[in-house]
């Protein structure tokens, strides 16, 4: 491993193929980070400092492959951004079992698996940072925007992040949740 490889910071971004995720990849690169970008529809580009890991974050294997790529190619994991998420706006009584399974898979299981693996790598380094993108709807429901599954899953991430922040504070690993509203990327 070269000196540059061992000291240059590395970020993993989920849901990196579009919107906030794609912009986060660009922003990390502009700040000199190497990036592992994962999403269902992501493809490897020309930038050797961005590794694309295609796959559904609901599948634990995608989390394993993303973290393994960071460690194998770049030697470390300094930051994780849990950006992947699905929003399904339906009245509560119209959600299907498939809607529920899909939302819980991407929003909660995806968060759980990749965060657990990334934090384990950060523990080895003695530092790191995890940011989870949630939604302002968990604190401020909006009439006309039915969002029970978003509140259930992203609200769970908000609560888990608080717990993980306390658990990891003495290890120099910071965990934060950010709840944006509608933004232009």
C-alpha positions as CSV (number, residue, x, y, z in Angstrom):
1,X,0.0,0.0,0.0
2,X,1.4,3.4,-1.0
3,X,1.7,6.3,1.4
4,X,-1.0,8.2,-0.6
5,X,-3.3,5.1,-0.5
6,X,-2.9,4.8,3.3
7,X,-3.5,8.5,4.2
8,X,-5.9,9.7,1.5
9,X,-9.4,9.7,3.1
10,X,-12.1,7.3,1.7
11,X,-15.9,7.8,1.7
12,X,-18.6,5.3,0.9
13,X,-21.8,6.7,-0.5
14,X,-25.0,4.7,-0.9
15,X,-27.6,5.6,-3.4
16,X,-24.8,7.2,-5.4
17,X,-26.2,7.0,-9.0
18,X,-28.4,10.1,-8.9
19,X,-29.6,13.1,-7.0
20,X,-28.1,13.8,-3.6
21,X,-25.9,10.7,-3.8
22,X,-24.3,11.6,-7.2
23,X,-23.7,15.1,-5.9
24,X,-22.1,13.7,-2.7
25,X,-19.7,11.7,-4.8
26,X,-18.6,14.8,-6.7
27,X,-18.3,16.8,-3.5
28,X,-16.1,14.2,-1.8
29,X,-13.9,14.0,-4.9
30,X,-13.5,17.8,-4.9
31,X,-12.3,17.5,-1.4
32,X,-9.7,14.9,-2.3
33,X,-11.5,11.8,-1.0
34,X,-11.5,8.5,-2.8
35,X,-15.0,7.2,-3.0
36,X,-16.8,3.9,-3.2
37,X,-20.2,4.6,-4.8
38,X,-22.9,2.1,-4.6
39,X,-26.4,1.9,-6.1
40,X,-28.5,-0.5,-8.1
41,X,-27.9,1.2,-11.4
42,X,-24.3,2.6,-11.0
43,X,-21.5,1.9,-13.5
44,X,-17.8,2.3,-13.3
45,X,-16.6,5.6,-14.7
46,X,-13.2,6.9,-15.8
47,X,-12.1,8.2,-12.4
48,X,-9.8,5.6,-10.8
49,X,-10.5,7.1,-7.4
50,X,-14.2,6.3,-7.6
51,X,-15.1,2.6,-7.4
52,X,-18.6,1.7,-8.5
53,X,-20.2,-1.2,-6.6
54,X,-23.5,-2.0,-8.3
55,X,-26.2,-3.7,-6.2
56,X,-29.3,-3.3,-4.0
57,X,-28.3,-2.0,-0.6
58,X,-31.1,-4.1,0.9
59,X,-28.9,-7.1,0.1
60,X,-26.2,-7.6,2.8
61,X,-23.8,-8.7,0.0
62,X,-23.9,-5.3,-1.5
63,X,-22.8,-3.8,1.9
64,X,-20.0,-6.4,2.2
65,X,-18.8,-5.7,-1.4
66,X,-18.8,-1.9,-0.9
67,X,-16.8,-2.0,2.4
68,X,-14.5,-4.7,1.0
69,X,-13.8,-2.5,-2.1
70,X,-12.9,0.5,0.1
71,X,-10.5,-1.6,2.2
72,X,-9.0,-3.6,-0.6
73,X,-8.6,-0.8,-3.1
74,X,-8.0,2.2,-0.9
75,X,-7.0,0.7,2.5
76,X,-9.5,2.4,4.8
77,X,-13.0,3.7,5.4
78,X,-13.2,7.3,6.8
79,X,-16.8,8.3,6.0
80,X,-20.0,6.6,5.2
81,X,-23.1,8.4,3.8
82,X,-26.3,6.4,4.1
83,X,-28.1,8.1,1.3
84,X,-30.0,5.3,-0.3
85,X,-33.7,5.4,0.3
86,X,-37.1,4.8,-1.3
87,X,-40.1,7.0,-0.8
88,X,-43.5,5.6,-1.4
89,X,-46.3,8.1,-0.8
90,X,-49.6,6.2,-0.2
91,X,-52.3,6.4,2.4
92,X,-51.5,4.0,5.2
93,X,-54.2,1.5,4.4
94,X,-53.1,1.2,0.7
95,X,-49.5,0.1,1.4
96,X,-48.9,-3.4,0.2
97,X,-46.7,-6.1,1.8
98,X,-44.3,-5.5,-1.1
99,X,-44.2,-1.7,-0.3
100,X,-43.4,-2.6,3.3
101,X,-40.8,-5.2,2.5
102,X,-39.0,-2.9,-0.1
103,X,-38.9,0.1,2.3
104,X,-37.7,-1.8,5.3
105,X,-35.1,-3.6,3.1
106,X,-33.6,-0.5,1.6
107,X,-34.1,2.1,4.3
108,X,-33.5,-0.1,7.4
109,X,-31.7,-3.3,6.5
110,X,-29.4,-1.4,4.1
111,X,-28.5,1.1,6.8
112,X,-27.9,-1.7,9.3
113,X,-25.6,-3.8,7.2
114,X,-23.4,-1.2,5.7
115,X,-23.2,0.9,8.9
116,X,-22.2,-2.1,10.9
117,X,-19.4,-3.0,8.5
118,X,-18.2,0.5,8.0
119,X,-18.1,1.3,11.8
120,X,-16.1,-1.9,12.3
121,X,-13.4,-0.6,9.9
122,X,-13.5,2.8,11.6
123,X,-13.0,1.2,15.0
124,X,-9.7,-0.3,13.6
125,X,-8.6,3.2,12.6
126,X,-9.7,4.8,15.8
127,X,-11.9,7.4,13.9
128,X,-14.6,7.9,11.3
129,X,-17.9,9.6,10.5
130,X,-21.3,8.3,9.4
131,X,-24.0,10.5,8.1
132,X,-27.5,9.1,7.4
133,X,-29.9,11.0,5.2
134,X,-33.4,10.8,6.6
135,X,-36.4,13.1,6.0
136,X,-37.9,16.1,7.7
137,X,-41.3,14.2,7.4
138,X,-40.3,12.2,10.5
139,X,-40.6,15.3,12.6
140,X,-43.1,17.3,10.5
141,X,-45.8,15.4,8.8
142,X,-47.3,17.2,5.8
143,X,-51.0,17.1,4.9
144,X,-51.2,15.7,1.4
145,X,-47.9,13.8,1.6
146,X,-48.8,10.4,3.1
147,X,-45.5,9.2,4.6
148,X,-46.1,6.5,7.2
149,X,-43.4,4.1,5.8
150,X,-40.9,7.0,5.4
151,X,-41.6,7.9,9.0
152,X,-41.3,4.3,10.2
153,X,-38.0,3.6,8.4
154,X,-36.3,7.0,8.4
155,X,-37.5,7.7,11.9
156,X,-35.9,4.4,13.0
157,X,-32.7,5.6,11.5
158,X,-32.9,8.8,13.4
159,X,-33.4,6.9,16.7
160,X,-30.6,4.4,15.8
161,X,-28.2,7.2,14.9
162,X,-28.7,8.8,18.4
163,X,-27.9,5.5,20.0
164,X,-24.9,4.8,17.8
165,X,-23.6,8.3,18.4
166,X,-23.5,7.7,22.2
167,X,-22.1,4.1,21.8
168,X,-19.2,5.3,19.5
169,X,-18.4,8.7,20.9
170,X,-15.5,7.5,23.0
171,X,-14.1,5.7,19.9
172,X,-13.8,9.0,18.0
173,X,-16.5,7.8,15.5
174,X,-19.2,10.4,14.9
175,X,-22.7,9.5,13.7
176,X,-25.2,12.1,12.5
177,X,-28.6,12.1,10.8
178,X,-29.5,14.8,8.4
179,X,-33.2,15.4,7.5
180,X,-33.4,17.5,4.4
181,X,-36.7,18.7,2.9
182,X,-37.0,19.1,-0.9
183,X,-33.7,20.2,-2.3
184,X,-32.3,21.0,-5.7
185,X,-29.2,18.9,-6.6
